[in-house]
Amino acid sequence: MVKTQKGFTMIELIMVIVILGILAAVALPRFYDLQADARKAKVAAIFGAVRSASAIAHSAYLVKGTNPSSISMEGTSVTLVHGYPAGTYGTDAAPTGIIAAANLHGANDGLTITEASGVVTININGGTAGSCTVTYTQATSAGTPPVITPPVIAKVDTTC
């Protein structure tokens, strides 16, 4: 009588485990530093949100045509300076200026936001200042838009 094989040999099982180990060793480092990539994406999104919020607020200002000192954006009052959002922060609970326009909430969004003399600095918590920072400098005169400084992120930058 001929016996039929029912299962895998020990060598086959060991080879499968070795192959899975090699795949894990190659794939794991690619997913290891996802936090830095997430911070880079977040700071780029905040830069876009601040730029868009500034443009939308200025558009609302122009549509009103009465030189309002503030406008309402989705039920939130946004203080204006020269027709653009003010370079103010307020608080997490009651944001003002560009922070209200961009609908950011500081610590609730994982951000450190500071304000000084019309300049708002938004930094991603856990990131390095500078490479994970967006700066908004309010308009200094009518017809001069605010200066929005993008983050400085190199392709291989792991500091953000």
URGI-V529533 format. One record per pair of residues at least 4 apart in sequence whose C-alpha atoms are under 6 Angstrom apart, sorted by the first residue. I is the first residue (numbers start at 1). J is the second residue. D is the distance in whole Angstrom. If there is no record, write none. Layout:
# URGI-V529533
i = (I I)
j = (J J)
d = (D D)
This chain:
# URGI-V529533
i = (23 24 36 36 43 49 49 50 53 53 53 58 58 61 69 70 70 70 71 71 72 72 72 78 78 78 79 79 79 80 80 80 81 82 82 85 85 86 86 86 87 87 87 87 87 88 88 89 89 89 90 90 91 92 92 95 95 96 98 99 99 105 106 106 106 107 110 111 111 111 112 112 113 113 114 114 115 115 118 118 119 119 120 120 121 121 122 122 123 123 124 127 127 128 128 128 129 131 131 131 131 132 132 133 134 134 134 135 135 136 136 137 137 138 139 139 139)
j = (27 28 158 160 132 53 102 102 57 101 102 83 84 83 80 78 79 80 77 78 76 77 78 96 97 101 85 86 97 84 85 86 86 141 142 97 98 97 98 138 97 118 119 120 138 96 97 95 96 99 95 96 95 105 106 99 100 100 102 103 104 109 111 112 113 111 125 123 124 125 122 123 121 122 120 121 119 120 137 138 136 137 135 136 134 135 133 134 132 133 132 132 160 132 159 160 133 151 152 153 160 151 160 151 149 150 151 148 149 147 148 146 147 146 144 145 146)
d = (6 6 6 6 6 6 6 5 6 5 5 6 5 6 5 5 4 5 6 5 5 5 6 6 5 6 6 6 5 5 4 5 5 6 5 5 5 4 6 6 6 4 5 6 5 6 5 6 5 6 5 5 5 5 6 6 5 5 6 6 5 6 5 6 6 5 6 6 5 5 6 5 6 5 6 5 6 4 6 5 6 4 6 5 6 5 6 5 6 4 6 6 5 6 6 5 6 5 5 5 5 6 5 5 6 5 5 6 5 6 5 6 5 5 6 5 4)
